């Protein structure tokens, strides 16, 4: 089972974001991004001490918050 789906350019696109990814997308610091990820605003996956954020859940949250212009 693949964890990647192709994007418009045909290159694999991960189904998850890292905390650093959402910090960059939102233009916030890492500490704030960790707080947001731990707030339950969107689905997260913990792998050991790593946090991965569901791309779909995060992008749905962005749309709900009216921030969907931040999605590339």
N, CA, C and O atoms as a MOPAC input file, in Angstrom:
PM7 MOZYME 1SCF
protein

 N      0.84100 1    -1.17700 1     0.00000 1
 C      0.00000 1     0.00000 1     0.00000 1
 C      0.88500 1     1.23800 1     0.00000 1
 O      1.76600 1     1.38400 1     0.84800 1
 N      0.65200 1     2.10100 1    -0.92700 1
 C      1.44600 1     3.31600 1    -1.04900 1
 C      0.89700 1     4.41200 1    -0.15500 1
 O     -0.31600 1     4.54300 1     0.00900 1
 N      1.79600 1     5.19800 1     0.42200 1
 C      1.35600 1     6.32500 1     1.24600 1
 C      1.41800 1     7.62100 1     0.46800 1
 O      1.18200 1     8.69400 1     1.02500 1
 N      1.72900 1     7.53400 1    -0.80200 1
 C      1.85600 1     8.73100 1    -1.62600 1
 C      0.85100 1     8.69000 1    -2.76200 1
 O      0.51900 1     7.61900 1    -3.26900 1
 N      0.37000 1     9.85100 1    -3.15600 1
 C     -0.49200 1     9.98000 1    -4.31800 1
 C      0.15100 1    10.99300 1    -5.24700 1
 O      0.79700 1    11.93300 1    -4.78400 1
 N     -0.01700 1    10.81400 1    -6.56100 1
 C      0.63200 1    11.75800 1    -7.46900 1
 C     -0.03200 1    13.13400 1    -7.42700 1
 O     -1.24700 1    13.24100 1    -7.26400 1
 N      0.77200 1    14.17400 1    -7.57500 1
 C      0.21500 1    15.52100 1    -7.68500 1
 C      0.11800 1    15.87300 1    -9.16400 1
 O      0.34100 1    15.01300 1   -10.01600 1
 N     -0.21200 1    17.12800 1    -9.48500 1
 C     -0.38200 1    17.52500 1   -10.88200 1
 C      0.88000 1    17.30400 1   -11.71500 1
 O      0.79200 1    17.05900 1   -12.91800 1
 N      2.03800 1    17.38700 1   -11.09200 1
 C      3.30000 1    17.23500 1   -11.81400 1
 C      3.69500 1    15.76900 1   -11.96200 1
 O      4.70200 1    15.46800 1   -12.60300 1
 N      2.92100 1    14.85300 1   -11.38000 1
 C      3.21400 1    13.44200 1   -11.48600 1
 C      4.19200 1    12.92800 1   -10.45000 1
 O      4.53200 1    11.74500 1   -10.46400 1
 N      4.66000 1    13.79200 1    -9.54300 1
 C      5.56800 1    13.34400 1    -8.49500 1
 C      4.75500 1    12.92800 1    -7.27600 1
 O      3.68800 1    13.49000 1    -7.02900 1
 N      5.23700 1    11.95500 1    -6.51200 1
 C      4.48700 1    11.50700 1    -5.33900 1
 C      4.28800 1    12.63300 1    -4.32700 1
 O      5.17400 1    13.45700 1    -4.10400 1
 N      3.10500 1    12.64600 1    -3.72400 1
 C      2.77600 1    13.64500 1    -2.71600 1
 C      2.37400 1    12.89300 1    -1.45100 1
 O      1.50900 1    12.01800 1    -1.49500 1
 N      2.98700 1    13.22700 1    -0.34700 1
 C      2.71800 1    12.55400 1     0.91000 1
 C      1.28800 1    12.81500 1     1.36300 1
 O      0.72200 1    13.87000 1     1.07800 1
 N      0.70900 1    11.85600 1     2.06600 1
 C     -0.63200 1    12.01900 1     2.62000 1
 C     -0.61000 1    12.73400 1     3.96100 1
 O     -1.65600 1    12.96500 1     4.56800 1
 N      0.58500 1    13.08300 1     4.42100 1
 C      0.70300 1    13.75300 1     5.71600 1
 C      1.62400 1    14.95700 1     5.62500 1
 O      2.45100 1    15.07300 1     4.72100 1
 N      1.45300 1    15.84600 1     6.59100 1
 C      2.35100 1    16.97600 1     6.78300 1
 C      3.11200 1    16.75100 1     8.08200 1
 O      2.64700 1    16.03000 1     8.96500 1
 N      4.27300 1    17.36400 1     8.19600 1
 C      4.97800 1    17.41200 1     9.47100 1
 C      4.56300 1    18.69900 1    10.18000 1
 O      3.92800 1    19.56900 1     9.58400 1
 N      4.92000 1    18.81000 1    11.44100 1
 C      4.64700 1    20.03900 1    12.18500 1
 C      5.37600 1    21.20800 1    11.52700 1
 O      4.83600 1    22.31100 1    11.44500 1
 N      6.59400 1    20.97200 1    11.06000 1
 C      7.33600 1    22.02900 1    10.35900 1
 C      6.61000 1    22.46800 1     9.08900 1
 O      6.61400 1    23.64900 1     8.74500 1
 N      5.98200 1    21.50700 1     8.38900 1
 C      5.22200 1    21.84400 1     7.18200 1
 C      4.07500 1    22.79500 1     7.50900 1
 O      3.89900 1    23.81200 1     6.83800 1
 N      3.28800 1    22.46200 1     8.54800 1
 C      2.13800 1    23.32900 1     8.84400 1
 C      2.59300 1    24.67900 1     9.38900 1
 O      1.92700 1    25.69300 1     9.17800 1
 N      3.72600 1    24.69100 1    10.08800 1
 C      4.26900 1    25.97200 1    10.55900 1
 C      4.60900 1    26.85800 1     9.36200 1
 O      4.30800 1    28.05100 1     9.36400 1
 N      5.23700 1    26.27500 1     8.34300 1
 C      5.60400 1    27.04100 1     7.14500 1
 C      4.36500 1    27.48900 1     6.37400 1
 O      4.30300 1    28.62900 1     5.91400 1
 N      3.38700 1    26.60800 1     6.22900 1
 C      2.16700 1    26.94400 1     5.49200 1
 C      1.43200 1    28.09700 1     6.16000 1
 O      0.95100 1    29.01000 1     5.48800 1
 N      1.34700 1    28.05000 1     7.49200 1
 C      0.59300 1    29.06100 1     8.23000 1
 C      1.41600 1    30.28800 1     8.59400 1
 O      0.86500 1    31.30900 1     9.00500 1
 N      2.73400 1    30.19000 1     8.44600 1
 C      3.59600 1    31.31200 1     8.81300 1
 C      3.65700 1    31.52300 1    10.31600 1
 O      3.67100 1    32.65500 1    10.79900 1
 N      3.69300 1    30.40500 1    11.05400 1
 C      3.75100 1    30.46000 1    12.51700 1
 C      4.99800 1    29.72500 1    12.99000 1
 O      5.64000 1    29.02300 1    12.21000 1
 N      5.34100 1    29.88200 1    14.25500 1
 C      6.49200 1    29.19800 1    14.82200 1
 C      6.20300 1    27.73200 1    15.10000 1
 O      5.04900 1    27.30300 1    15.12100 1
 N      7.27100 1    26.97300 1    15.31400 1
 C      7.12500 1    25.53700 1    15.58900 1
 C      6.34600 1    25.27400 1    16.86500 1
 O      5.50900 1    24.37200 1    16.90400 1
 N      6.61200 1    26.05600 1    17.91600 1
 C      5.90700 1    25.83800 1    19.18500 1
 C      4.40500 1    26.03400 1    19.00300 1
 O      3.60500 1    25.25900 1    19.52700 1
 N      4.02900 1    27.06300 1    18.26600 1
 C      2.61200 1    27.31700 1    18.00500 1
 C      2.02100 1    26.20700 1    17.14800 1
 O      0.88100 1    25.79700 1    17.36600 1
 N      2.78200 1    25.71800 1    16.17800 1
 C      2.31800 1    24.62600 1    15.32600 1
 C      2.10700 1    23.35500 1    16.14900 1
 O      1.13800 1    22.63000 1    15.92400 1
 N      3.00400 1    23.07600 1    17.10300 1
 C      2.82100 1    21.91600 1    17.98200 1
 C      1.56800 1    22.07500 1    18.83100 1
 O      0.81500 1    21.11600 1    19.00400 1
 N      1.33400 1    23.27000 1    19.36400 1
 C      0.11800 1    23.51200 1    20.15600 1
 C     -1.12400 1    23.28400 1    19.31100 1
 O     -2.08500 1    22.66600 1    19.76900 1
 N     -1.11100 1    23.77400 1    18.09800 1
 C     -2.23700 1    23.60000 1    17.19200 1
 C     -2.44800 1    22.12300 1    16.87000 1
 O     -3.58200 1    21.64300 1    16.87700 1
 N     -1.37000 1    21.40400 1    16.59100 1
 C     -1.46700 1    19.97400 1    16.28200 1
 C     -2.02000 1    19.19200 1    17.46800 1
 O     -2.76900 1    18.23200 1    17.28800 1
 N     -1.65300 1    19.59800 1    18.67100 1
 C     -2.12600 1    18.90500 1    19.87300 1
 C     -3.50500 1    19.36300 1    20.32700 1
 O     -4.06700 1    18.79000 1    21.26100 1
 N     -4.05900 1    20.38900 1    19.68000 1
 C     -5.35700 1    20.94000 1    20.09100 1
 C     -6.53700 1    20.09800 1    19.62700 1
 O     -7.65000 1    20.26200 1    20.12900 1
 N     -6.30700 1    19.20000 1    18.67500 1
 C     -7.39900 1    18.39400 1    18.14200 1
 C     -8.12800 1    19.06900 1    16.99000 1
 O     -9.18800 1    18.60000 1    16.57500 1
 N     -7.58600 1    20.15300 1    16.46900 1
 C     -8.22700 1    20.87500 1    15.36400 1
 C     -8.28900 1    20.02200 1    14.09500 1
 O     -9.20000 1    20.18500 1    13.28300 1
 N     -7.33600 1    19.12400 1    13.92500 1
 C     -7.30000 1    18.22600 1    12.77700 1
 C     -6.67200 1    16.91200 1    13.21900 1
 O     -6.08500 1    16.82700 1    14.29800 1
 N     -6.79900 1    15.89400 1    12.38600 1
 C     -6.31700 1    14.55800 1    12.73200 1
 C     -4.79600 1    14.49700 1    12.68800 1
 O     -4.16000 1    14.95500 1    11.73900 1
 N     -4.23900 1    13.92000 1    13.73400 1
 C     -2.79500 1    13.71400 1    13.79800 1
 C     -2.50200 1    12.23900 1    14.00900 1
 O     -3.34200 1    11.48300 1    14.49900 1
 N     -1.30700 1    11.84900 1    13.63400 1
 C     -0.83700 1    10.48200 1    13.80500 1
 C      0.47900 1    10.56700 1    14.55000 1
 O      1.38200 1    11.29700 1    14.14100 1
 N      0.59500 1     9.82800 1    15.63800 1
 C      1.84600 1     9.79200 1    16.39500 1
 C      2.58300 1     8.51000 1    16.05900 1
 O      2.02700 1     7.41400 1    16.12500 1
 N      3.84200 1     8.67200 1    15.69800 1
 C      4.72700 1     7.54200 1    15.43500 1
 C      5.91500 1     7.74600 1    16.35500 1
 O      6.82500 1     8.51500 1    16.04600 1
 N      5.90500 1     7.05700 1    17.48400 1
 C      6.91600 1     7.31300 1    18.50600 1
 C      6.73200 1     8.72600 1    19.01100 1
 O      5.65100 1     9.08100 1    19.48100 1
 N      7.77300 1     9.53800 1    18.92100 1
 C      7.64700 1    10.92800 1    19.35900 1
 C      7.40400 1    11.88400 1    18.18600 1
 O      7.39200 1    13.10200 1    18.36500 1
 N      7.21100 1    11.32800 1    16.98900 1
 C      6.93200 1    12.16200 1    15.81100 1
 C      5.43100 1    12.37300 1    15.66000 1
 O      4.63100 1    11.49600 1    15.98700 1
 N      5.06600 1    13.53800 1    15.16400 1
 C      3.66800 1    13.83800 1    14.87100 1
 C      3.54900 1    14.05300 1    13.37400 1
 O      4.32000 1    14.80700 1    12.78000 1
 N      2.58200 1    13.38800 1    12.77300 1
 C      2.24800 1    13.61400 1    11.37100 1
 C      0.79500 1    14.07000 1    11.33400 1
 O     -0.04200 1    13.57700 1    12.09000 1
 N      0.50800 1    15.01800 1    10.44800 1
 C     -0.82300 1    15.59900 1    10.34100 1
 C     -1.44500 1    15.13800 1     9.03400 1
 O     -0.83100 1    15.24700 1     7.97200 1
 N     -2.66400 1    14.62300 1     9.11600 1
 C     -3.38700 1    14.19700 1     7.92700 1
 C     -3.54000 1    15.37900 1     6.97500 1
 O     -4.09700 1    16.41300 1     7.34300 1
 N     -3.04400 1    15.22000 1     5.75200 1
 C     -3.12400 1    16.28800 1     4.75000 1
 C     -4.58200 1    16.67700 1     4.50900 1
 O     -4.91100 1    17.86300 1     4.50000 1
 N     -5.45600 1    15.68900 1     4.31300 1
 C     -6.86300 1    15.97800 1     4.03400 1
 C     -7.51500 1    16.69400 1     5.20500 1
 O     -8.21400 1    17.69000 1     5.02000 1
 N     -7.28900 1    16.18800 1     6.40400 1
 C     -7.87800 1    16.80500 1     7.59000 1
 C     -7.38700 1    18.23900 1     7.76800 1
 O     -8.17400 1    19.12900 1     8.09100 1
 N     -6.09800 1    18.46500 1     7.56100 1
 C     -5.53200 1    19.80500 1     7.70100 1
 C     -6.10000 1    20.74500 1     6.64000 1
 O     -6.46800 1    21.87900 1     6.94700 1
 N     -6.17100 1    20.27700 1     5.39300 1
 C     -6.69100 1    21.12700 1     4.32600 1
 C     -8.17900 1    21.40500 1     4.50700 1
 O     -8.64300 1    22.49700 1     4.18000 1
 N     -8.93900 1    20.43000 1     5.02500 1
 C    -10.34900 1    20.66800 1     5.36100 1
 C    -10.45500 1    21.72500 1     6.45600 1
 O    -11.32200 1    22.59600 1     6.39800 1
 N     -9.57000 1    21.65000 1     7.45600 1
 C     -9.56000 1    22.63800 1     8.54200 1
 C     -9.24100 1    24.02800 1     7.99700 1
 O     -9.86500 1    25.01100 1     8.39600 1
 N     -8.26500 1    24.11000 1     7.08200 1
 C     -7.92600 1    25.40000 1     6.47600 1
 C     -9.14200 1    26.01200 1     5.77900 1
 O     -9.41000 1    27.20400 1     5.92300 1
 N     -9.87300 1    25.19100 1     5.02600 1
 C    -11.06800 1    25.67500 1     4.32500 1
 C    -12.11900 1    26.15400 1     5.31700 1
 O    -12.74100 1    27.19900 1     5.12200 1
 N    -12.31200 1    25.38200 1     6.38000 1
 C    -13.30300 1    25.73800 1     7.39300 1
 C    -12.93600 1    27.05600 1     8.08200 1
 O    -13.81500 1    27.84400 1     8.43300 1
 N    -11.65300 1    27.28500 1     8.26900 1
 C    -11.17400 1    28.50800 1     8.91700 1
 C    -11.05300 1    29.67500 1     7.93500 1
 O    -10.70900 1    30.78800 1     8.33000 1
 N    -11.33600 1    29.41800 1     6.65900 1
 C    -11.23000 1    30.47000 1     5.65100 1
 C     -9.80400 1    30.78200 1     5.25000 1
 O     -9.51600 1    31.87200 1     4.75400 1
 N     -8.90900 1    29.82600 1     5.46400 1
 C     -7.49000 1    30.02100 1     5.15100 1
 C     -7.05500 1    29.18900 1     3.95300 1
 O     -5.86100 1    28.96500 1     3.75500 1
 N     -8.01600 1    28.72900 1     3.15200 1
 C     -7.67700 1    27.82100 1     2.06400 1
 C     -6.80500 1    28.44900 1     0.98300 1
 O     -6.31600 1    27.73400 1     0.10900 1
 N     -6.59500 1    29.76000 1     1.01600 1
 C     -5.66700 1    30.38700 1     0.07500 1
 C     -4.21800 1    30.01500 1     0.38600 1
 O     -3.32700 1    30.27200 1    -0.42300 1
 N     -3.97700 1    29.41200 1     1.55000 1
 C     -2.62500 1    29.00400 1     1.93800 1
 C     -2.23100 1    27.66900 1     1.30600 1
 O     -1.05500 1    27.30400 1     1.30600 1
 N     -3.21700 1    26.93800 1     0.76500 1
 C     -2.93700 1    25.65500 1     0.12300 1
 C     -2.36500 1    25.92900 1    -1.25700 1
 O     -2.92000 1    26.71200 1    -2.02800 1
 N     -1.25300 1    25.27600 1    -1.55900 1
 C     -0.57700 1    25.49800 1    -2.85300 1
 C     -1.36800 1    24.89800 1    -3.97600 1
 O     -0.96000 1    24.98400 1    -5.13400 1

